[in-house]
Amino acid sequence: MVEHVERGELLDLAGVHPISEATEREWDESRTVRAQVVREIMRGRLALDPDPHGLRLRGARIAGRVDLENVTSLVWLELRDCLLDEGLNACDAHLPGLTLEGCRLSHPSEPALDAGRLVAAMLNSAHATISAHSKRGAIHLSGARLGLLDCGGARLYNDSGPALEADSLQVEREVFLRDGFEAIGVGPRGALCLRAAHLGGALDCAGARVRNESGPGLEARVLYAGNAVFLRGGFEAIGVGEGGAVRLIGAHLGSLDCAEARLRNDSGPALEAGGVRVDSNVFLRDGFEAIGAGEGGAVRLSGGHFGGQFACVCVRLRNDTGIALNAYRLQVDDNVFLSDGFQATGGGGGVTILLVGLRVGGFLAFNPKRLVHHNDPLRRLDADGLVYSGLLKGIDTKSWLQLLREGTPAYAAQPYQQLAAAHRAAGHEHEVRRILIEQRRAQLDRHALKGRAERTWARLTGLILGYGYQPWRALIGLLSTLVAAAILTVVLGAGSGLAQVHTPPDSTASACTLVDRIGVGLDLGTPLISTGARAHCDYTNTAAGEILTVSSWVLRLLAWAFATLFIAGFTGAVRKS
C-alpha cells in the first residue's frame, strides 16, 4: 500500500468481484488494513514521498477506527467500497480532500464519520452507507469548512440523533444530497441538520428522502445558500411536531425550487419558512404536495421576502386542522401564481388560504382548481391587506367578488378597494362602481355596520342612490314624483279639486284648463321651480281639493328628498368605503 501511495496508484483489493454488505463481512486478513497504518501514511511517516493523488484504496476492510483528529496532511485520503466497522474521526483535521465513496461506516456510540471542524477542499461520501447510535449524528460536520460536499446517493441512519449533523457548516461551493440520498434520524435537531450553515453555492437535494419520527426532517434554520436550494425531483421529507417536515425559518436563499416534492407532518407544518428571504424565485409546482397540521398552516411563509416570482401551481396543500397556505405579510417583488391546478384544503378555526398583508409587486394569478374548508365555507380565504399590481388574472371580477362575499370569515373593506383601484387605473369606471356597490352590500349583509340608524341609512341610500354610485336612481324617483303629481292634478282637478281663481271673490268659479292642471302638477313635483299656474288655478275646499292639498305636501317633500339625495350622490357625499 505504501508503494501505491508513492506511485499515486489505486490499490484495488476487490478487483472484478461484486461488493455487497454480505461479501464485505466475509473479507479475511488478506483484505484487511489496520487503521493505524492509514493514520501513519496520512502523517507522512510511512510514505516519505507521497504522490499528489494520495492514498487510494478500494475493497478493503479497515480494522479499528481511523483516527485523523488534529492531523494536518498533504495526502488526499481516498477510500472506495471499503468497510470501516468503527468509522473515521477527522475532527479538527486539515486535509486536501477526503473521499469515502461507496464505503460502509458504522459505530456503536460515536458518529461513524466524525469530522467536526474539518478543513478540506472536498468531502465525498457519495453512495456510502453510514450508520450510528450517537446523539451527535451518523455524520458529524459541525463547524467544518469544505470546498465541496458530495453525499449523492448516500444512505445515513441514526436511531439516537441526526443522520447528518452539520450545524454551522461552511462550504465554498455546492452541497449535493441527491440521487437517492436518504437520511433517517431522530430528535428535535432534525434528521438532516444544516442549521446556520453557510453555503456559497447550491444545496441540491433532488430526489432525496429525509425522515424523522420525533422532530424535523430537514432542519435548516438561518441557513445561507448563495445559490439555489433544490428540494425537487421527488424530494420527500417526513417530520413530526412544530419544527416542520422542512424548516427554513430565517434562512437566506438564492432561490427555492420544490417542484415534485412531497412534505408531510401529521402534527405540525409541512414547510415552516417564516421570515425566509429568497433573492430570486420560489417554485412550489409540478405536483408539489404538502400535508400538515395545526392552526399555523401546512405551508408557512409568514413575514418572508421573495425577490422574484412565487409560483404555486399544480400543487396540493392540505391541513385538516388549520390553514393550508399561510402567507401572512409575505412580500413578493414579482408575480404570484396560485393557479393552474392549485388545490388547497383547510379546516379547524383557520382559513384555507391566508393572504392577509401579502404584498405582490407584480400581478396576482388566482384560479384554484380546488379551494375547500372542511368546517365552514366562509373560511376559504382571508385577503385583508392583500396588495397587487394591475388586474387579477385567472379569475373574473364577478367570481372574485363572490369569493370575498361567500368565502371570507368577515367583511373587510380593503380587498374591495384594492380591486376597485386596479380597475380605476385600467379605466374601467363601470366596473369600479359595480365593485364599490358590492362592497356596501357586503358591509350590510355581513353586519359590519353596528348602529340601527346607520344600517337604515345605508339601506335607504342603497335603494335610492346605489350607495352613492348610481345617483341616477334619485333622478328616476324625482321624475316619478313629477309624473305622479301631474296625474293627480289632471285627474282630481278635472272634477272639483282645482278651480280658476277669480276676482272679485263673488264671481262664479270655473274649471281649470288641462294646461293649468299640468302646471300645478309640475309645481308640486319640482322643487325650486314654479310655472305660475297656481296664480290663476288653485285648490278648492271640496273633498278632491283637500286630497290634492295633502298630496301636495307629500309630493313636495318627496321631490325635495329626491333632489337632495341626487346632489349628495352626485358629489359623493354619501359614499362610504
RATASUL-V778299 format. One record per residue. N is the residue number from 1. PHI is phi in whole degrees, 0 to 359 (none if undefined). Layout:
BEGIN
N;PHI + N;PHI
END
This chain:
BEGIN
1;none + 2;299 + 3;298 + 4;294 + 5;296 + 6;290 + 7;267 + 8;74 + 9;256 + 10;281 + 11;266 + 12;257 + 13;270 + 14;266 + 15;63 + 16;268 + 17;289 + 18;293 + 19;242 + 20;215 + 21;300 + 22;295 + 23;291 + 24;298 + 25;292 + 26;265 + 27;296 + 28;259 + 29;298 + 30;291 + 31;247 + 32;251 + 33;235 + 34;288 + 35;301 + 36;296 + 37;295 + 38;299 + 39;298 + 40;293 + 41;295 + 42;295 + 43;278 + 44;84 + 45;271 + 46;260 + 47;253 + 48;286 + 49;230 + 50;291 + 51;290 + 52;302 + 53;293 + 54;85 + 55;274 + 56;236 + 57;221 + 58;226 + 59;71 + 60;245 + 61;257 + 62;266 + 63;273 + 64;94 + 65;273 + 66;289 + 67;252 + 68;244 + 69;298 + 70;65 + 71;277 + 72;248 + 73;221 + 74;261 + 75;262 + 76;282 + 77;260 + 78;236 + 79;244 + 80;235 + 81;53 + 82;256 + 83;251 + 84;241 + 85;297 + 86;245 + 87;73 + 88;216 + 89;244 + 90;235 + 91;299 + 92;59 + 93;276 + 94;238 + 95;231 + 96;297 + 97;188 + 98;223 + 99;243 + 100;230 + 101;295 + 102;72 + 103;280 + 104;240 + 105;240 + 106;205 + 107;197 + 108;285 + 109;217 + 110;247 + 111;304 + 112;297 + 113;238 + 114;256 + 115;230 + 116;299 + 117;65 + 118;296 + 119;243 + 120;204 + 121;291 + 122;204 + 123;237 + 124;240 + 125;237 + 126;301 + 127;62 + 128;277 + 129;242 + 130;231 + 131;225 + 132;202 + 133;229 + 134;230 + 135;294 + 136;268 + 137;110 + 138;290 + 139;246 + 140;243 + 141;235 + 142;302 + 143;76 + 144;290 + 145;234 + 146;234 + 147;280 + 148;206 + 149;234 + 150;236 + 151;241 + 152;303 + 153;76 + 154;286 + 155;235 + 156;242 + 157;225 + 158;207 + 159;264 + 160;232 + 161;179 + 162;295 + 163;286 + 164;232 + 165;255 + 166;228 + 167;301 + 168;63 + 169;297 + 170;237 + 171;230 + 172;291 + 173;243 + 174;269 + 175;239 + 176;251 + 177;234 + 178;223 + 179;55 + 180;87 + 181;305 + 182;225 + 183;227 + 184;237 + 185;220 + 186;221 + 187;100 + 188;291 + 189;279 + 190;97 + 191;292 + 192;237 + 193;251 + 194;239 + 195;297 + 196;60 + 197;288 + 198;234 + 199;244 + 200;286 + 201;247 + 202;268 + 203;248 + 204;251 + 205;246 + 206;301 + 207;75 + 208;282 + 209;229 + 210;233 + 211;217 + 212;212 + 213;271 + 214;217 + 215;177 + 216;294 + 217;284 + 218;248 + 219;256 + 220;223 + 221;299 + 222;57 + 223;294 + 224;243 + 225;231 + 226;294 + 227;244 + 228;283 + 229;247 + 230;254 + 231;244 + 232;224 + 233;61 + 234;89 + 235;306 + 236;226 + 237;228 + 238;236 + 239;223 + 240;223 + 241;94 + 242;291 + 243;292 + 244;95 + 245;291 + 246;234 + 247;240 + 248;234 + 249;302 + 250;70 + 251;287 + 252;234 + 253;237 + 254;290 + 255;203 + 256;223 + 257;236 + 258;245 + 259;301 + 260;67 + 261;280 + 262;229 + 263;240 + 264;217 + 265;208 + 266;276 + 267;223 + 268;180 + 269;290 + 270;282 + 271;234 + 272;253 + 273;226 + 274;298 + 275;74 + 276;291 + 277;240 + 278;236 + 279;291 + 280;237 + 281;275 + 282;236 + 283;243 + 284;245 + 285;205 + 286;54 + 287;91 + 288;304 + 289;225 + 290;226 + 291;241 + 292;224 + 293;212 + 294;102 + 295;295 + 296;290 + 297;124 + 298;286 + 299;243 + 300;246 + 301;237 + 302;299 + 303;74 + 304;279 + 305;217 + 306;251 + 307;283 + 308;240 + 309;272 + 310;236 + 311;251 + 312;240 + 313;236 + 314;53 + 315;230 + 316;227 + 317;245 + 318;215 + 319;210 + 320;282 + 321;234 + 322;181 + 323;285 + 324;276 + 325;236 + 326;251 + 327;244 + 328;299 + 329;55 + 330;286 + 331;242 + 332;238 + 333;285 + 334;244 + 335;281 + 336;237 + 337;242 + 338;241 + 339;203 + 340;53 + 341;92 + 342;294 + 343;231 + 344;219 + 345;232 + 346;237 + 347;195 + 348;68 + 349;270 + 350;268 + 351;266 + 352;290 + 353;237 + 354;255 + 355;245 + 356;296 + 357;75 + 358;293 + 359;243 + 360;247 + 361;288 + 362;257 + 363;269 + 364;246 + 365;260 + 366;230 + 367;204 + 368;295 + 369;286 + 370;212 + 371;222 + 372;227 + 373;236 + 374;298 + 375;260 + 376;205 + 377;297 + 378;280 + 379;241 + 380;279 + 381;209 + 382;228 + 383;238 + 384;293 + 385;91 + 386;291 + 387;233 + 388;211 + 389;257 + 390;72 + 391;275 + 392;297 + 393;245 + 394;88 + 395;216 + 396;278 + 397;300 + 398;299 + 399;292 + 400;295 + 401;296 + 402;296 + 403;294 + 404;297 + 405;278 + 406;249 + 407;233 + 408;248 + 409;287 + 410;204 + 411;292 + 412;219 + 413;285 + 414;303 + 415;301 + 416;292 + 417;296 + 418;297 + 419;296 + 420;296 + 421;296 + 422;295 + 423;288 + 424;296 + 425;295 + 426;273 + 427;83 + 428;264 + 429;294 + 430;298 + 431;294 + 432;301 + 433;296 + 434;297 + 435;295 + 436;290 + 437;295 + 438;296 + 439;298 + 440;293 + 441;297 + 442;296 + 443;299 + 444;287 + 445;293 + 446;259 + 447;60 + 448;278 + 449;266 + 450;274 + 451;280 + 452;295 + 453;297 + 454;295 + 455;294 + 456;297 + 457;297 + 458;295 + 459;294 + 460;296 + 461;293 + 462;293 + 463;289 + 464;270 + 465;239 + 466;60 + 467;61 + 468;94 + 469;257 + 470;224 + 471;295 + 472;299 + 473;298 + 474;293 + 475;296 + 476;296 + 477;298 + 478;295 + 479;295 + 480;296 + 481;298 + 482;297 + 483;295 + 484;299 + 485;296 + 486;296 + 487;295 + 488;299 + 489;291 + 490;290 + 491;287 + 492;287 + 493;287 + 494;290 + 495;270 + 496;238 + 497;286 + 498;231 + 499;211 + 500;295 + 501;268 + 502;244 + 503;235 + 504;291 + 505;298 + 506;276 + 507;287 + 508;283 + 509;289 + 510;231 + 511;292 + 512;283 + 513;286 + 514;298 + 515;295 + 516;295 + 517;297 + 518;296 + 519;299 + 520;297 + 521;299 + 522;296 + 523;297 + 524;289 + 525;266 + 526;233 + 527;288 + 528;66 + 529;234 + 530;226 + 531;271 + 532;81 + 533;294 + 534;287 + 535;290 + 536;229 + 537;212 + 538;223 + 539;292 + 540;258 + 541;269 + 542;281 + 543;300 + 544;296 + 545;295 + 546;293 + 547;298 + 548;296 + 549;298 + 550;296 + 551;298 + 552;296 + 553;296 + 554;295 + 555;294 + 556;294 + 557;298 + 558;298 + 559;299 + 560;296 + 561;296 + 562;296 + 563;295 + 564;295 + 565;295 + 566;298 + 567;297 + 568;296 + 569;291 + 570;295 + 571;274 + 572;82 + 573;291 + 574;256 + 575;281 + 576;229 + 577;240
END
